[in-house]
Amino acid sequence: MTATGTELQSLHGKVALVTGASRRIGRATALGLARHGADVVITARSARDEIDAVAAEITAMGRRTAVVMGDVADEDDATRMAAEAKSAFGRIDVLVNNAAIRRQVPMLEMGLKDWREITGVILDGAFLMSREVLRVMTTQDTGGTIVNIGGLTGHTGAKNRAHVCAAKAGIVGLTKAVAVEFADRGITANCLVPGKIGGPRSATSGASPIETKIPLGREGTVDEAAAMVVALCLPQARFMTGQTVHVSGGLYLP
C-alpha cells in the first residue's frame, strides 16, 4: 500500500537533531526525517560545505533546518550545540546520535590517545548529546525519541578495532540505561546497528573489517539504514524502547 501525503507527514511539528549529518547514514537520516515532516537541526564537526549542502536539500523539501557546527566529544560544544538546536525551533523531539569516527590500529600498537579519540566521539559524544538533549526533552511533557547508531563490530569483534568495538558495545548499554531511566517521561531510546553499508566512505571510516558473506548477497544502502532509523522515530514506534535493531542483510543474527 502506498503511503499517503498525510502519513508521510507523521513527524509534522517535531524537531529532530542529527549529529554527524554531513554524509552517508547521517545525511540520509536527516533527509528522511524531513521527508516525514520534521524540521531538522544538523551537525558536523568540520565538513561545512557538505553540511550546508544537506541543509539546502532539506530546505528544498519545504522543511526548516539549521546547521550547528561543533565537536560532540567536547563537553562545552555539546552543551552549546543542544542549546542552539533548541533555540533554532524552540524544542527538540528527536535525537539521532550518529557522529562517529573509525580507525584501524593493531591492539598492541594502540596508544591511549588512539583509544580516547575513538571512544570520545562515539561513546562520550553520544552520552554528552543525550544528556543535554534530555535536559530539554524532560521539560516539554511530550516525550521524545533517541536513536543511537551502533556498530556491527560491537557485537562481532574485529581485528585492529578494539576502540571501535568497545565504544559501539558501550552504545548498547547507554541505550538501555536511557530507556529505563526516562521511560516514565515518555522518552524512548533504541539502537540501530547497520551492517555492511555500501557507497563512498570517509577517510575516518577505514575499510570494512567484516569479511563474512552477507546472506542477502549484497551490501546495504545508506537509505535502507536511514529508513529504519526514521521508523524508530515515528509515532507508531512509541511502544518500542531499549532495543537493538540490526539492519545487516542477515549478516548478524542475534
C-alpha positions in Angstrom: 0.0 0.0 0.0 1.4 3.4 -1.0 1.8 5.9 1.9 -0.3 9.0 1.6 1.0 12.5 2.0 -0.6 12.7 5.4 1.1 9.5 6.6 4.4 10.8 5.4 3.9 13.9 7.5 3.6 11.9 10.7 6.6 13.9 12.2 5.0 17.2 11.4 5.5 19.7 14.2 8.5 17.7 15.5 12.1 18.9 15.7 14.9 16.5 15.1 18.7 16.9 15.9 21.0 14.6 13.9 24.7 14.6 14.7 27.3 13.7 12.0 24.8 14.6 9.3 27.1 15.7 6.5 27.3 12.3 4.7 26.2 8.7 4.5 23.7 7.4 7.1 23.6 10.8 8.9 22.7 12.7 5.8 20.2 10.1 4.6 18.6 10.1 8.1 18.3 13.9 8.2 16.6 13.9 4.8 14.3 11.0 5.7 13.1 12.8 8.9 12.5 16.0 6.9 10.6 13.9 4.3 8.3 12.7 7.1 7.6 16.3 8.2 10.2 17.1 10.8 12.2 20.2 11.0 15.8 19.1 11.3 18.9 20.6 13.0 22.0 19.0 11.5 25.6 19.0 12.9 29.1 18.4 11.7 32.5 19.0 13.2 34.3 20.4 10.2 32.6 19.5 6.9 30.9 22.9 6.4 30.4 22.7 2.6 28.9 19.2 2.9 26.5 20.0 5.8 25.4 23.2 4.1 24.5 21.1 1.0 22.4 18.8 3.2 20.7 21.9 4.7 19.9 23.1 1.1 18.3 19.7 0.3 16.1 19.9 3.5 15.0 23.5 2.7 14.1 22.4 -0.9 11.6 19.9 0.7 9.9 22.8 2.4 11.1 22.0 5.9 13.0 24.3 8.3 16.6 23.4 9.1 19.6 24.8 11.0 23.3 23.9 10.9 25.2 23.7 14.1 28.9 23.2 14.0 30.8 21.6 16.8 32.6 18.5 18.3 30.2 16.1 20.1 33.2 14.9 22.2 33.8 18.3 23.7 31.5 19.0 26.7 31.2 22.7 26.1 30.5 22.2 22.4 27.8 19.5 23.2 26.1 21.9 25.6 26.2 24.7 23.1 25.0 22.6 20.2 22.0 21.3 22.1 21.2 24.9 23.2 21.5 26.2 19.7 19.3 23.4 18.4 16.6 24.3 20.9 17.0 28.0 20.2 16.5 27.4 16.5 13.0 26.0 16.7 12.0 26.1 20.4 12.1 22.4 21.1 13.9 19.0 20.4 11.7 15.9 20.0 14.2 13.5 18.3 17.9 13.0 18.7 19.9 10.7 16.4 23.4 10.1 17.7 25.3 9.3 14.5 28.6 11.1 14.8 31.5 8.6 14.7 35.0 8.0 13.5 36.5 4.6 13.0 40.2 3.9 12.5 42.2 0.7 12.3 45.1 0.2 14.7 46.5 -3.1 15.9 45.8 -3.5 19.6 49.5 -3.7 20.6 50.2 -0.5 18.8 47.2 1.4 20.1 48.0 4.2 22.5 45.7 5.7 25.0 45.4 8.7 22.7 44.2 6.5 19.8 41.7 4.8 22.2 40.3 8.1 23.5 40.0 9.7 20.1 37.5 7.0 19.0 35.7 6.3 22.2 35.5 10.1 22.8 33.5 10.7 19.6 31.4 7.6 19.6 30.6 6.9 23.2 31.4 10.2 25.1 29.7 12.1 22.3 26.5 10.1 22.5 26.4 10.5 26.3 27.0 14.2 26.2 24.5 14.9 23.4 21.9 12.6 25.1 22.4 14.3 28.5 22.0 17.8 27.1 19.0 16.9 24.8 17.3 15.0 27.7 17.5 18.2 29.7 15.3 19.7 27.0 13.0 16.8 26.4 12.2 16.4 30.1 10.8 19.9 30.2 8.5 19.5 27.3 6.0 17.0 28.7 5.6 15.5 25.3 8.1 12.7 25.4 10.9 12.2 23.0 12.9 9.8 21.0 16.6 9.0 20.9 18.2 6.7 18.4 21.8 5.8 18.8 23.7 4.4 15.8 25.6 1.3 16.9 28.1 -0.8 15.0 28.3 -4.4 13.9 31.8 -4.9 15.3 30.5 -4.0 18.7 28.7 -7.4 18.6 31.1 -9.5 16.5 34.5 -8.1 17.4 37.1 -7.2 14.8 40.9 -7.1 14.3 42.6 -3.7 14.8 39.4 -2.0 16.1 39.4 -2.6 19.8 38.5 1.0 20.4 35.6 1.0 17.9 34.3 -2.4 19.2 34.3 -1.2 22.8 32.7 2.2 22.0 30.0 0.7 19.9 29.2 -2.0 22.5 29.0 0.8 25.0 26.4 2.5 22.9 24.1 -0.5 23.5 24.5 -0.2 27.3 23.9 3.6 27.1 20.7 3.0 25.1 19.3 0.6 27.7 20.2 2.9 30.6 18.4 5.9 28.9 15.4 3.7 28.0 14.9 2.6 31.6 15.7 5.9 33.4 13.5 8.0 31.2 10.6 5.7 30.4 8.3 7.4 32.9 8.9 10.6 31.0 7.6 9.1 27.7 11.1 9.1 26.2 12.2 6.1 24.2 15.8 5.1 23.3 16.8 2.5 20.8 20.0 1.5 19.0 20.2 0.9 15.2 23.1 -1.3 14.1 23.9 -1.1 10.4 25.8 -4.0 8.8 28.0 -3.6 5.7 26.7 -0.4 4.0 28.0 0.4 0.6 28.8 3.6 -1.1 31.8 6.0 -0.7 33.3 6.0 2.8 35.0 8.9 4.5 38.7 9.0 5.3 38.0 8.3 9.0 35.9 5.2 8.3 38.6 2.8 7.0 37.8 -0.4 5.2 35.1 -2.6 6.5 36.6 -5.3 8.8 33.7 -7.7 8.2 34.6 -10.4 5.8 31.6 -12.8 6.3 29.3 -13.3 3.3 26.0 -11.4 3.6 23.1 -13.9 3.3 21.1 -11.4 1.1 24.0 -11.3 -1.2 24.7 -7.6 -1.3 25.7 -4.6 0.8 23.0 -2.4 2.2 22.5 1.2 1.2 22.5 4.3 3.3 18.9 4.9 2.5 18.0 1.4 3.8 19.8 2.0 7.1 18.3 5.5 7.4 14.8 4.2 6.8 15.0 2.1 9.9 16.3 5.0 11.9 13.3 7.1 10.8 11.0 4.2 11.6 12.1 4.2 15.2 11.3 7.9 15.4 7.7 7.6 14.1 4.7 7.7 16.4 4.0 4.1 15.6 7.2 3.1 17.4 6.3 4.6 20.7 6.0 1.3 22.5 9.5 0.2 21.5 12.4 1.1 23.7 15.7 -0.2 24.9 16.1 -2.4 21.8 19.0 -3.0 19.5 17.8 -3.4 15.8 20.2 -4.9 13.3 20.0 -3.9 9.6 22.6 -6.2 8.1 21.0 -8.3 5.4 21.2 -11.3 7.8 24.9 -10.9 8.3 24.4 -10.9 12.1 21.6 -12.8 13.7 21.4 -12.2 17.5 
